[in-house]
Amino acid sequence: MRKAIDCVKGGLRWAWRHKFRAVVLLAASSLLVPPPARSQFLDPCCAILAAGLSTISSTLSNVIGGGLNNILGVEKSISNFEQTVVWPRHLIAQAQSLVGNLQGLFHQMRGVMQVPVNSATLPATQQFEQNLLSGNAKQIDQTSARYTTVYGAVPSATAASPQARNMIDITDAMAQATMKKAIEIDALADLEIQAADQINQSIQTAAPGSAPIIEAQADAWLVRANAYTQSATADLMRVRAIALANDSENLKNGAANATNVQQQIYNLLKRQ
Amino acid sequence: MDALIHMLFGCLLALFCYGMTKAKSRRQVLALALAGVLAIALIGPPPARAQGSLVAVIQSVLNVINGLIHTALNSINSVRTTVSNLYQQATWPVALIGQAKAMVTQMIGRYRSPMQTIFDLNLNSATLPNPSALESVMRDHQINDFSNLTTAFASTYGALPATTATSPADRTMMDMDDALALDNLKTLKESDAADDLTLQAANNIENGASQAAPGSAPFLTASAVASSIVSQALTQKMLAAELREEAAHLAHENALRKRGAAMTGDVNAEILKLLERK
């Protein structure tokens, strides 16, 4: 105890002798003293923070959690509706399977329409028939020659009147063009059947969202097919128009011939 | 972490006190004091925040949650509910979907069988054996009896004359005419068979429609359009056959016209010869 009192006295004496240093040390000590620890129970800052966080937590649970739960409920309802009513998987699979079944029918139709129907018995007619039924647009070049072999050529200028030659030529031309059109239409129809087959195949692997795109393409093909049908119908009407014109021409020729005969008879009687 | 900071402070203080007691001049004391102040300034703890600011921050967070986020969630919920109602009441009402499927089923029951009965009516009208046989084979929708058709055709219309019985030109034309007629009759048999398959496809599509959902119907629609393309192609093939037939008819008449012109020329020549002789 005495030692401690001596030590304090010594320190005070040192401070009295070194007043400046003592003041600096005092100031430094007061600055370097660590701040007092904050108590969780006594510090008002912590209490406010805890209350705030608790309020935030309950607000998050009620406001955001509740709102999200409501949205989740609606979303579940929509999802369930879409999966059971709008896009049920088993009905989609069933429709795809039906499309596969139709594919089989398409193949049967294709097979049916490919059975050969050739019937001619003579060499010239067999060649011509083969050309007509080929459904190959590349063979159209040979149609005129084969036609002439079977139906004969336009008579020479000395063998028939110019009027008769004109009529024969236009009739031959129309008959040949119509036959060529038939080859062309057969070729187009074959391609259309191929395209329909391909479209049907792609439907089998489509999704409900992509099927309408394929349907749009199929619609375009249908429009195209209608145009070809119209074109063929036009040729049919043309060939019938020519047939009608020929009938009329026959009547006109008959009338002209009758007049000529009358004139000849009149001349003969006059001479006698 | 806190203990480490306190130890550091303790060490610094001890060092500072030692330096202060051992300093020999005022200048050293001053330098030591300045170094201490600098050290305190650099490693000193940040100033404490006011309590009022913390409350304001918490309140602002609560305001954001109760205001902006709450309103946004309510809006999302409202929109999704509207969408759900739109789907279920306007776009895909279950009652109307059921009604549409019921209508398909009802129409199948009402129309399919009577139409098939009408379509299957026997139209054969020939009375004699050969024409009856030909008519029957022409209309049987089979594609594996073309030889029967050829035989029945020859029995009714006669066979091609022998080479000695007619001119080569006539024979050729007869053969071509018969061939094109037979070709078309065969094509019609094929077309009839394909027609049966087309009707089967239509029935299948209609059956599918009676069980479809809005999401599976586009498959059937697309396939129906593809079937229409095939059907249109078959129509074109029949049109092509008709074109051949009409063209052959025209060509036949024209060939007769050519022969008439040739015969007229021959007759004229003979009359001229006869007159010259007199």
Interface residues (C-beta under 8 A of the other chain):
Chain A: W14 F20 R21 V24 L25 A27 A28 S29 L31 L32 P34 P35 A37 P44 C45 I48 L49 G52 L53 T55 I56 T59 L60 V63 I64 G67 L68 N70 I71 V74 E75 S77 I78 F81 E82 V85 V86 W87 P88 L91 I92 Q94 A95 Q96 L98 V99 N101 L102 L105 F106 Q108 M109 V112 M113 V115 V117 N118 S119 A120 T121 L122 A124 T125 F128 E129 L132 L133 Y147 V150 Y151 G152 A153 V154 P155 T158 A159 A160 S161 A164 R165 M167 I168 T171 D172 M174 A175 Q176 T178 M179 K181 A182 I183 I185 D186 L188 A189 D190 E192 I193 A195 A196 D197 I199 N200 I203 A206 P208 A211 P212 I214 E215 A218 D219 W221 L222 A225 N226 Y228 T229 A232 T233 D235 L236 V239 R240 I242 A243 N246
Chain B: D2 I5 H6 F9 L12 L13 F16 C17 M20 T21 A23 R26 V29 L32 A33 G36 V37 I40 P45 R49 Q51 L54 V55 V57 I58 Q59 V61 L62 I65 N66 I69 H70 L73 N74 I76 N77 R80 T81 V83 S84 Y87 Q88 W92 V94 I97 I143 F146 T150 L160 A169 R171 T172 M173 D175 M176 D178 A179 L180 L182 D183 K186 T187 E190 S191 A193 A194 L197 T198 Q200 A201 N204 I205 N207 G208 Q211 A212 A213 P214 G215 S216 A217 P218 F219 L220 T221 A222 S223 V225 A226 S227 S228 I229 V230 Q232 A233 L234 T235 Q236 K237 L239 A240 A241 E242 L243 R244 E246 A247 A248 H249 L250 A251 H252 E253 N254 A255 R257 K258 R259 A261 A262 T264 G265
